[in-house]
């Protein structure tokens, strides 16, 4: 049959009155619509009339033809409406461009129909901020803040995102076809006519059923999340769980686990609306509690509990697992406890501990202020517990809640007492810190020659260089307790004065971080009045308080009271007050202690620039992420009143810390700060964006930061705006180099510095080649602080990168050494190179920089540490905060008794791929060689003839060769001086070696066999985890290893187990014995207190120019006699 080339006949048949002819015309048009639609477009009105005629027999066919015509006219809304009228004639199973487009339109419209405006809990607290910014202390009004709510995006001028996840619901406007459409998206956003909506639901339902039959649950989850349809999402999770439980194969179970991981990944990494994310996470927890999901993944659920702050549910799950009396369930409970500690804050962990059943030997635990725990003895059954938890799930996760703990006073069985005690120890952090300290102590690979070269290359009398070496030593030995450098260089240490002394003393907190058993004992010589000598330096005392906070960072329940008391007693000493504010802030991070906050406010109101800066940061640390608008209002008011720029800067950063992770809830504050005429408060607004939206990859936050980076008139604000891109996008490091590529070539050096730091923050520990390629030319920038930022950023990116993993590793390390030893290099660049050398070998080369936890959650303490570390631009002592970012990279296997058994792991990779970098080559200084005396050839021949005559006279019968060819060659060699012949060979060998380093690595990798064994407590890099497997043996991991502590189940519990000897405890015992017996010589090996104790006498001495210190003796009186006036 010849194809129809003209629609004239079809149009004519449509005008006939006979329905059969009209049906024939419609069928013909449907078959050749791709060729005839241009001519049929003029008759679309007739086709619509046939569809609206209820007496017409083929209304569905008319609707289908009209839908295809509108599709070709790119009127997709109208096409979708008539496709709905086509009913079953619109075949969703058919693969074609028309069908795919209409289905996409269905999904988009369904999303806009089901999407509802999310409400944030912080709206109730926005009135105080609104009043502060609308009135202002100086009477000026903030127009943008006055007309926005906490949910109004601060980027009003930005175009809407293409993703529906970030689309906003605006007022709907009617379209030509009667469908209301959204002004921002172009799709309907309000209710459709009832028949149309029923047809749409039918189509969507058919799509879902097809996905269910094919097992394509990921697609349904994506559509449900895009549409914000929690009912469909609930049904999808339940049906996938039912299918997985029915399936007997391992594939069905793994598919169900993959679906849960996929959903959690969407919630934490894709969804940009905090309210929607909370709703989905609460839905997952609700399904778990109602037992609609069989065999739930408790480790994935732990992520939800931490994010939502559901401490009562966490305690309930732990209690259920313990009461199962099953070794496997107990191991799961321990593993969940470790995960909760790694991902939670002190306030959350304290609530979980207090919600656990109380044992007889349990010590009283404090409850954070603002939270009430009510213990009821009447409701002790499981039903009341479930009802309470369901009620808590229905409430919002923000703000203080009243936690009812029904089983708190329930008698605990004897076998469960040990389990609950162990869980409390884990949640308090003592076990995790103990294992991490043991790992870093026994595997430390610190290169002493690097520190020695640094010390010899940088003049110690220059305070910036002395501080640079201090930071490098602290970072290289962070958490290892290795203070050998301080112990062996007391003369160098004695050159520290004033704030350099403060910095050196604080470095002890970085080196001994996590040494909670010996922390206060180590710093006791610095903390007590009088110190080691007659007088105590206020700089060493303040640094010791700062160090104490760093040792107990985010684990300060044992020292917060002590630091609080020291802060109160130091009211007249601003330097000691400065250290106490920083120490109590970092130790009490996130505790929300009202008493500590009030004392920090008292320090703030002393109107001292030194203590005010630290007090502002300390308030932000204690109230971290709380969104406390009352304290924010007080801080903003005081920031407008004070005249100290340091204090304002500290308050600006503290305000941003309080809004950590609040996302849309911080928009009101951000609007007000960015509109403030004070550039330092605008600087705080930028940090509020960075910390409120950290790790969210929020489109509107990125657009706002980019806008400010090129529009603000203040260099500090622009630099921080570019740098903040790294905080927002660190979950997507690959996108940062493309985003800052042009900014890295800006004419403004502050913008270039910000681009370098953004790359370092977002790509830390990844070794990303694109980032290194951008930073490489910046190492030779004409501005010194740009070179400084590039070197620090490179060290962050290249940390724990072997030569086999990244070909640029050797180049970066050599360049750092070259900058330090170059006498013509600027001081700022040398300072950056020294810090970079410490970062790249952090923690004895066993730590990386991770803004995410090993389980994938946002690492709160690391983000806070990185944010405060960047303040070294203004204040060097804050550099120590980067130690909070150092994460040990190792697998620590622990059995059900929380002991360290000996077992082996298998790594399916070549050994050189993840090996430690080689130690730095130390070139010994060669003494000048003595030049040999030149001897003439005639003299040599004369001596030879004389010797021959003497042998003849003695009557020796031996043949003498009168033709001395060989001696002549030797003589010629002596005349040439062998050094001249060897030099060209050495040069050629060096050239050959330098030209082919990559070839040598590749050749080495090709010769190596893949696969080697590791033992427990071994270094395992994040990139190495995918090669790690547990061979079949006695110990089996409870979950897939992600680094850190991994619980093991013992398949042969009756056999005797072989444990790893604890080296830290052994060293502490030996140190205690040496202290008890002073006559016993101290071994040369590392001890726990030798370095700190040896330095105490040096650092505690009062500086000559220190205020209140000892004054030098006055010279004796003397008489001055002048010449008489009449003398000639």
Secondary structure, 3 states (H helix, E strand, C coil): CCCCCCCHHHHHHHCCCCHHHHHHHHHHHHHCHHHHHHHHHHHHHHHHHHHHCCCCCCHHHHHHHHHHHHHHCCCHHHHHHHHHHHHHHCCCCCCCHHHHHHHHHHHHHHHHHHCCCCCCHHHHHHHHHHHHHHHCCCCCCCHHHHCCCCCCCCCCCCCCCCCHHHCCCCCEEECCCCCEEECCCCCCCCCCCHHHHHHHHHHHHHHHHHHHHHCCHHHHHHHHHHHCCHHHHHHHHHHHHHHHHHCCCHHHHHHHHHHHHHHHHHHHHHCCCHHHHHHHHHHHHHHHHCCCCCCCCHHHHHHHHHHHCCHHHHHHHHHHHHCCCCHHHHHHHHHHHHHHHHHCCHHHHHHHHHHCCCCCCCCCCCCCCCCEEEECCCCCCHHHHHHHHHHHHHCCCCCCCEEEECCCCCCCCHHHHHHHHHHHHHHHCHHHHHHHHHHHHHCCCCCHHHHHHHHHHCCCCCHHHHHHHHHHHHHHCCCCCCCHHHHHCHHHHCCCCCHHHHHHHHHHHHHCCCCCCCHHHHHHHHHCCCCCCCCCCHHHHHHHHHHHHHHCCCCCCCCHHHHHHHHHHCCCCHHHHHHHHHHHHHHCCCCCCHHHHHHHHHHHCCCCHHHHHHHHHHHHHHCCCCCCHHHHHHHHHHHHHCCCHHHHHHHHHHHHHHCCCCHHHHHHHHHHHHCCCCHHHHHHHHHHHHHHCCCCCCHHHHHHHHHHHHHCCCHHHHHHHHHHHHHHCHHHHHHHHHHHCCHHHCCCHHHHHHHHHHHHHHCCCCCCHHHHHHHHHHCCCCCHHHHHHHHHHHHHHHCCCCCCCCCCHHHHHHHHHHHHHCCCCCHHHHHHHHHHHHHHCHHHHCEEECCECCCCCECHHHHHHHHHHHHHHCCHHHHHHHHHHEEECEEEEECCCCCCECCEEEECCCHHHHCCCCCCCCCCCCCCCCCCCCCCHHHHHHHHHHHHHHHHHCCCCCCCCCCCHHHHHHHHHHHHCHHHHHHHHHHHHHHHHHHCHHHHHHHHHHHCCCCEEEECCEECCHHHHHHEECCCCCEEECCCCCCEEEEEEECCCCCCCCECCCHHHHHHHHHHHHHHCCCCCCCCCCCCCHHHHHHHHHHCCCCCCCCCCCCCCCCCCCCCCCCCCCCC
